[in-house]
Amino acid sequence: MRRPVLNITPPERVGRVVVGLAAILAGALLLTSTSGLLAIALDILLALAGADLAVTGALGHCPLYRSLGYTPASLEHRTP
């Protein structure tokens, strides 16, 4: 299995991991204190979005960036 090409800058990677972990924690805390079906669904979605941010930040690869053809200027001249 080949590792995907890095397409996220180091500061953005750190930000994604921090915000992702915060969203996972918030989703878990809110999930324990809610009882409505809609609220539970939204809490689960918040935790899943946080997991997505944390994983893409840890890997350094964003599939959406690849699909859109976006590469940060600081990574354009870097060879894989």
MARMARKE-206116 format. One line per 2 residues: number of its first residue (from 1); for each residue z, y, x of N, C-alpha, C. Coordinates in nm, 4 decimals, padded with zeros to 6 digits. Layout:
# MARMARKE-206116
NUM> Z Y X Z Y X Z Y X  ...
END
This chain:
# MARMARKE-206116
1> 00.0000 -00.1179 00.0840 00.0000 00.0000 00.0000 00.0000 00.1244 00.0886  -00.0934 00.2145 00.0628 -00.1019 00.3378 00.1400 -00.0142 00.4459 00.0798
3> 00.0500 00.5216 00.1671 00.1323 00.6337 00.1209 00.0406 00.7488 00.0807  00.0658 00.8136 -00.0336 -00.0182 00.9254 -00.0766 -00.0100 01.0433 00.0213
5> -00.1155 01.1228 00.0241 -00.1209 01.2405 00.1108 -00.0200 01.3440 00.0625  00.0504 01.4072 00.1564 00.1449 01.5130 00.1207 00.0679 01.6322 00.0654
7> 00.1056 01.6770 -00.0520 00.0424 01.7955 -00.1090 00.1460 01.8923 -00.1663  00.2700 01.8790 -00.1202 00.3781 01.9686 -00.1605 00.4429 02.0214 -00.0329
9> 00.4652 02.1513 -00.0261 00.5256 02.2112 00.0925 00.6734 02.1731 00.1019  00.7301 02.1749 00.2217 00.8719 02.1367 00.2374 00.9697 02.2164 00.1498
11> 00.9558 02.3505 00.1382 01.0501 02.4207 00.0492 01.0364 02.3778 -00.0971  00.9140 02.3520 -00.1408 00.8942 02.3078 -00.2784 00.9518 02.1673 -00.2984
13> 00.9411 02.0842 -00.1970 00.9985 01.9494 -00.2057 01.1489 01.9562 -00.2266  01.2154 02.0393 -00.1485 01.3609 02.0545 -00.1613 01.3960 02.1073 -00.3000
15> 01.3220 02.2077 -00.3450 01.3462 02.2640 -00.4775 01.3287 02.1619 -00.5878  01.2235 02.0814 -00.5775 01.2005 01.9786 -00.6793 01.3144 01.8770 -00.6832
17> 01.3608 01.8350 -00.5666 01.4695 01.7362 -00.5623 01.5976 01.7953 -00.6214  01.6302 01.9184 -00.5827 01.7532 01.9821 -00.6322 01.7472 02.0034 -00.7837
19> 01.6380 02.0606 -00.8318 01.6239 02.0852 -00.9758 01.6167 01.9530 -01.0515  01.5482 01.8547 -00.9947 01.5388 01.7238 -01.0597 01.6738 01.6571 -01.0749
21> 01.7530 01.6595 -00.9682 01.8867 01.5997 -00.9770 01.9754 01.6753 -01.0750  01.9623 01.8071 -01.0782 02.0395 01.8863 -01.1748 01.9992 01.8520 -01.3181
23> 01.8702 01.8328 -01.3413 01.8229 01.7980 -01.4760 01.8702 01.6586 -01.5161  01.8704 01.5653 -01.4219 01.9210 01.4307 -01.4514 02.0685 01.4374 -01.4889
25> 02.1457 01.5116 -01.4111 02.2890 01.5255 -01.4392 02.3121 01.5938 -01.5736  02.2386 01.7023 -01.6000 02.2539 01.7725 -01.7279 02.2158 01.6821 -01.8447
27> 02.1071 01.6076 -01.8307 02.0652 01.5161 -01.9361 02.1697 01.4097 -01.9633  02.2291 01.3576 -01.8566 02.3329 01.2547 -01.8733 02.4579 01.3127 -01.9398
29> 02.4978 01.4315 -01.8957 02.6162 01.4938 -01.9557 02.5926 01.5293 -02.1021  02.4760 01.5830 -02.1331 02.4459 01.6174 -02.2725 02.4331 01.4925 -02.3587
31> 02.3811 01.3866 -02.2999 02.3637 01.2629 -02.3757 02.4967 01.2046 -02.4210  02.6007 01.2232 -02.3399 02.7320 01.1697 -02.3773 02.8004 01.2520 -02.4856
33> 02.7528 01.3755 -02.5066 02.8218 01.4623 -02.6024 02.7425 01.4907 -02.7296  02.6268 01.4268 -02.7483 02.5463 01.4526 -02.8675 02.5420 01.3301 -02.9564
35> 02.5122 01.3550 -03.0843 02.5053 01.2426 -03.1762 02.3780 01.2425 -03.2602  02.3091 01.3544 -03.2687 02.1875 01.3602 -03.3488 02.0713 01.2920 -03.2795
37> 01.9832 01.2306 -03.3559 01.8698 01.1575 -03.3007 01.7774 01.2491 -03.2214  01.7484 01.3679 -03.2729 01.6613 01.4622 -03.2036 01.7258 01.5083 -03.0723
39> 01.8546 01.5363 -03.0772 01.9253 01.5805 -02.9565 01.9258 01.4712 -02.8502  01.9433 01.3482 -02.8912 01.9426 01.2365 -02.7969 01.8043 01.2223 -02.7342
41> 01.7000 01.2330 -02.8168 01.5633 01.2227 -02.7654 01.5348 01.3340 -02.6643  01.5786 01.4557 -02.6940 01.5565 01.5677 -02.6020 01.6359 01.5514 -02.4727
43> 01.7558 01.4976 -02.4824 01.8366 01.4731 -02.3625 01.7709 01.3682 -02.2730  01.7165 01.2659 -02.3345 01.6465 01.1627 -02.2575 01.5224 01.2214 -02.1911
45> 01.4481 01.3049 -02.2633 01.3306 01.3698 -02.2051 01.3687 01.4613 -02.0888  01.4803 01.5314 -02.1007 01.5274 01.6162 -01.9911 01.5586 01.5320 -01.8674
47> 01.6262 01.4209 -01.8858 01.6596 01.3342 -01.7731 01.5337 01.2739 -01.7109  01.4368 01.2356 -01.7929 01.3119 01.1800 -01.7401 01.2303 01.2846 -01.6645
49> 01.2272 01.4074 -01.7151 01.1581 01.5150 -01.6435 01.2260 01.5411 -01.5097  01.3586 01.5361 -01.5083 01.4323 01.5520 -01.3832 01.4005 01.4406 -01.2851
51> 01.3892 01.3187 -01.3358 01.3548 01.2063 -01.2488 01.2158 01.2245 -01.1896  01.1226 01.2726 -01.2702 00.9876 01.2984 -01.2204 00.9892 01.4029 -01.1089
53> 01.0625 01.5108 -01.1298 01.0723 01.6140 -01.0259 01.1361 01.5597 -00.8991  01.2427 01.4843 -00.9135 01.3121 01.4297 -00.7963 01.2233 01.3332 -00.7188
55> 01.1499 01.2476 -00.7886 01.0639 01.1501 -00.7214 00.9462 01.2189 -00.6529  00.8792 01.3114 -00.7228 00.7659 01.3796 -00.6586 00.8129 01.4634 -00.5406
57> 00.9315 01.5212 -00.5504 00.9849 01.5964 -00.4378 01.0172 01.5073 -00.3201  01.0747 01.3925 -00.3469 01.1101 01.2993 -00.2392 00.9857 01.2419 -00.1722
59> 00.8828 01.2128 -00.2507 00.7597 01.1576 -00.1950 00.6723 01.2636 -00.1277  00.6813 01.3880 -00.1761 00.5970 01.4937 -00.1220 00.4567 01.4912 -00.1770
61> 00.4366 01.4203 -00.2854 00.3039 01.4088 -00.3458 00.3137 01.4323 -00.4957  00.2320 01.5239 -00.5457 00.2277 01.5528 -00.6887 00.0930 01.5069 -00.7438
63> 00.0908 01.4051 -00.8307 -00.0360 01.3582 -00.8869 -00.1108 01.4665 -00.9645  -00.0380 01.5565 -01.0301 -00.1028 01.6640 -01.1042 -00.1764 01.7582 -01.0097
65> -00.1149 01.7921 -00.8971 -00.1833 01.8749 -00.7975 -00.3123 01.8069 -00.7525  -00.3062 01.6762 -00.7284 -00.4255 01.6035 -00.6855 -00.5331 01.6085 -00.7931
67> -00.4950 01.5876 -00.9193 -00.5910 01.5898 -01.0292 -00.6583 01.7255 -01.0433  -00.5810 01.8311 -01.0206 -00.6348 01.9665 -01.0328 -00.7074 02.0123 -00.9070
69> -00.6959 01.9354 -00.7992 -00.7589 01.9729 -00.6735 -00.6854 02.0829 -00.6007  -00.5576 02.0998 -00.6305 -00.4786 02.2072 -00.5694 -00.4130 02.1587 -00.4408
71> -00.4281 02.2382 -00.3358 -00.3578 02.2147 -00.2104 -00.2983 02.3465 -00.1646  -00.1678 02.3534 -00.1375 -00.1076 02.4774 -00.0891 -00.1759 02.5235 00.0397
73> -00.1890 02.6531 00.0552 -00.2575 02.7104 00.1720 -00.1964 02.6621 00.3026  -00.0659 02.6457 00.3075 -00.0008 02.6040 00.4312 -00.0312 02.4586 00.4683
75> -00.0825 02.3796 00.3745 -00.1144 02.2395 00.4015 -00.2637 02.2133 00.4137  -00.3476 02.3129 00.3885 -00.4923 02.2932 00.3892 -00.5468 02.2527 00.5268
77> -00.4930 02.3050 00.6328 -00.5461 02.2798 00.7656 -00.4785 02.1635 00.8346  -00.3889 02.0981 00.7680 -00.3148 01.9855 00.8249 -00.3993 01.8584 00.8095
79> -00.4025 01.7772 00.9125 -00.4743 01.6489 00.9035 -00.3749 01.5399 00.8666  -00.4143 01.4481 00.7756 -00.3221 01.3425 00.7319 -00.2934 01.2411 00.8384
END
